Amino acid sequence: MPKILLVEDNEMNRDMLSRRLERRGHSVVMAHDGEQGLLLAGTEMPDLILMDISLPIMDGCEVTRRLKADKRTRHIPVIALTAHALVTDRVKAIGAGCDDYDTKPIEFSRLSEKIHNCLAEKKAL
Amino acid sequence: MSFQNLSIRRKLTLITMLTSSIALLLSSASFLIYDLISFRHLLTEDLTTQAEIIGYNSAAAMAFKDEPAATATLSALRVKGDIVAAVLYSPDGTMFAQYFSNDNTLPTFLPSRSQEEGYRFKGRYLEVWHEVTLNGEPLGTLFLQSDMRQWSTRAKRYAGICLGFVLISGFFAFLVSAKLQRVISGPIVHLEDTVRMVSATKNYEVRAVKSYSDEIGSLIDGFNTMLSDIQQRDTALRGANDELQTRTQELEQEISHRKQAQEELLKAKYVAEEASRAKSTFLANMSHELRTPLNAIIGYSEMLEEEAQDSGTEAAVQDLQKIKSAGKHLLALINDVLDLSKIEAGKMSLHLEMFDVSGMIEEIVTTLQPAIEKNKNTLGVRLAEDVGMMRADITKVRQILFNLLSNACKFTDHGTISVDVDQRTVEGLAWLRFRVTDSGIGISAKQQTNLFQEFAQADTSIARKYGGTGLGLAITHRFVQLMKGRIEVESQPGEGSMFTVHIPAQVTPETVGPTATEGSSDASDAIADMQTGRDTILVIDDDAAVRELMTRFLMKLGFSVLTVANGEEGVRLAKQVHPVLITLDVVMPECDGWTILSKLKADPELSKVPVIMVTIVDNEAKGFDLGASNYLIKPVDRERLAVLIEKHRITRSKAITGIDTVSKSFLSHGNKRGEVGAEASEKVSHAENLAGRR
C-alpha cells in the first residue's frame, strides 16, 4: 500500500483529497505547512509527496528544494499542486525539483493517473 | 576746406562773384590797354610835331653855324617838362648844340651821331629823330628824348580807377548774388533740413514745401511721394508686425494648451495602464480566489458521488452530479474570462511543437463522445491522406476544434456533425484546413456579423436556452489569429452551419497580441520565446513503456519528443521533422534497429543526425560500425543519457536555460498521453464541461 504525504494548508482540500486517496487504497499522511511537511517526509519516508506550492511558514518550492538536496529523501517523487494560473509558478515548482505538477481544482482521475505514473517511473528507472 | 565741400550757398555766391569779377576785369583791362596805346600814339605825334617846330626854328642857326642861337632855341623846350634831352647834330654827325632838362638826371647815354629819321622806344624813353632842312637843303639832324611822364601817370591813374571799379562792382555782385542764390539754394537747404528731420525723428508724416515748379520743385515732389510711399509701407509693416505679434501670442498659447493636454494625456495613459495592470492582477487573483472554493465544491461532490454510488443512493448521485456539473461550468467560465483577459493584455503566448494531427483529432472525439451522444447526434471524421504532422500550439488548436465541435453538438439535435481535415498549399505555404459542419439550428446573416465578438451571443434568448458566456467563439477567433490563421463561417438559419479554420502547417513563432510589449518581461513570455526554438528528438522503440518514459524524461530536458514503434515509420518521420537526435532500439518486431541505423546513415538528409542506441543487446562495436554516436544498455541510466544529449546539444544554436528546460517539460506534459484535460487543466480546462458555449 503506497504511502502518500499530502502537504496542504487548506483544511477542506486536505480533508477531501486525503479521503479520496484513502478510498483508492493509499495510506495518507498529512501536513498543514511546509515545515511540518519537511519534517514528516524525513520521518515517514512516504512513497510520494503531493505538495501545495503556496504554503505558510515555508512554501512548497523551498520544501521540495530541501527534500531534493537531502540524500535520504531525494528519491521520493514530488507532485506540485498549484492553484495559480501563471505559468511562472509551475516553472518555479519544476525548477525547485518537483517531478510533476497538477493544477487546482484537482481533477481527481487526472491526479490519480499522475500519481500512478510517478510511482511506476520510480519503479522502472 | 576744398571748394567741393563748401555749402551750396557759398558755392553759388563764389561762382557768381568769380564769374562777374573775371568779366569785369577782362573788360577793364581791354579798355585800359586800348586807351594807353592810343595815348602813346598821341604822345609820339606830339613829340614829332615838337621836333618839326624846333627843327624849323633852328634851321637858320644851323645854316649860319650860330651855336648860341641854336642852343637858345633848344632851351625853349624847358616848358615841356617831359623832354629830357634835345641834341642838334651837324650833317657830319657831330653834336652842334644840346639841351638837357633841369633835372640832374642825365641820360646815361646820348647817341654819338645822328640816326635815321623816325621815332623809337628805348626802355621808358621815347626818342625822335628829325632831319633839319632849309629850302630843301639838309642842315643837320635833331634828336629829342621824352621820358613819357604823362603816359605812366595816366596808366597808374587808370589802373587805380579800374581796380576801384572792380572792387565796388564785386561788392555789389556779392550783395545781389547773396540775395539771389537763395532762389536755388533755399529749397535745397529746406529739402536737406526735411531729410535730416525725417531720418532723426522717423516721422514720415513731414513733407517738404515746394516753392517753384523747376527741377528742384520736381525733386521735392518726388521726395514727398517717396515719403508718403514709405509712410504707407511703414503703416502696413507696423500692421503686419502687430498681427505677427498677435499670432505669435496665439501660437504660444496654443502650444502651452497642447503641452497641458499632452501632460494630461500622459497622465491619463499612466492611469489607464495602472488600471489595466490592476485589472490583470485582479483577474489573476480572482481566478485564484474563485478556484480554491471551487476546488472544494467539485472535489467534495465527486467524492460524495462515489460514496453515494457505493451505498446505492441513486437520487443523491444525480443531485451530486448536478452540483459537480455546475461547478465545472463555473470553472469553464472563469477560464474563459481569464483567457480573454490574457489575450487582451497580450500575454497569451504560443507554445509551438510538432504533433500528429490525427492523434489530436482522435483525442478530441473521445473527449466529446458524451456531448455528441447527449442530443443523439452522429459524428463523422474524415482526414485526408496527406494530413500528417503540424507545428503549432497543440493546446490552442485543440481548444479551437473543441469549441467548434461542442457548439455543433449543443445546437444540433438528432442530426449529423462532421469534421473534415485536409492540407493544401497556397503560395508555397502549406495550410491545414479544419472544417466542422453540423445540421443544427444555423445562424442568420445578422447574427453572423458579430459572431466572433466577445459577450455577443447570437441571440439573448439563446443564452437562456443553451447557456454559455458568449466567449467561446471570441476565444476561438483570437487563438486562430494568434497562429496567423483565419476562421470563416457559412450558415443558413435552420440548415446548419459550417465553420472553416485555416492554420499554417508550420506556425511561425512570433507572438501576436494587441499589446505584446506590455509586461513582456514576464517569465511566461520569455519561456514562450525560448520554446519556439524547441528541438525535436525522435524515439524509435517498440516498447510503449519505454517510449512513455523517454518522452517524459526528454521533455524535462527541454525537447519536443516524437515517438514511433515501427522502424520504417521512424525513418519516414525523421525525414519529415529533421530531429536533432534519434534514440533507436535494436530488437523490434518488423525491422530491426541495425537495418534502420544503416538506412538513417545512408540517407544524405539524415546521415548527420546523431543516433543513440538504447537497447538490451550488448553489441557496442556493431553499433559504432554502423554509425551510431553512442550506445546505451537498458535499463537506461538517465544521467548518462542526459550527459550524452547535452553533448549533442552543442550543435543547437541557442543555449537553453534552466527555466527553459523545466518549463518545456511540463508545458508539453500529458500531450502524449492523450488527456485533453491534463495539460489544459488551467488554461483550457473546458474539456469536460461543454455546457454553455457560443
Interface residues (C-beta under 8 A of the other chain):
Chain A: N10 M12 N13 M16 L17 R19 R20 R23 A83 H84 A85 L86 V87 T88 R90 V91 I94 G95 D100 Y101 D102 T103 K104 P105 I106 E107 F108 R110 E113 N117 E121 A124 L125
Chain B: A284 S287 H288 R291 T292 L294 N295 A296 I298 G299 Y300 E302 M303 E306 G327 L331 L338 D522 A523 S524 I527 A545 L549 R552 K556 P635 V636 R638 G658 I659 V662 S663 S665 F666 L667 H669 R673 E675 G677 A678 S681 E682 K683 S685 E688
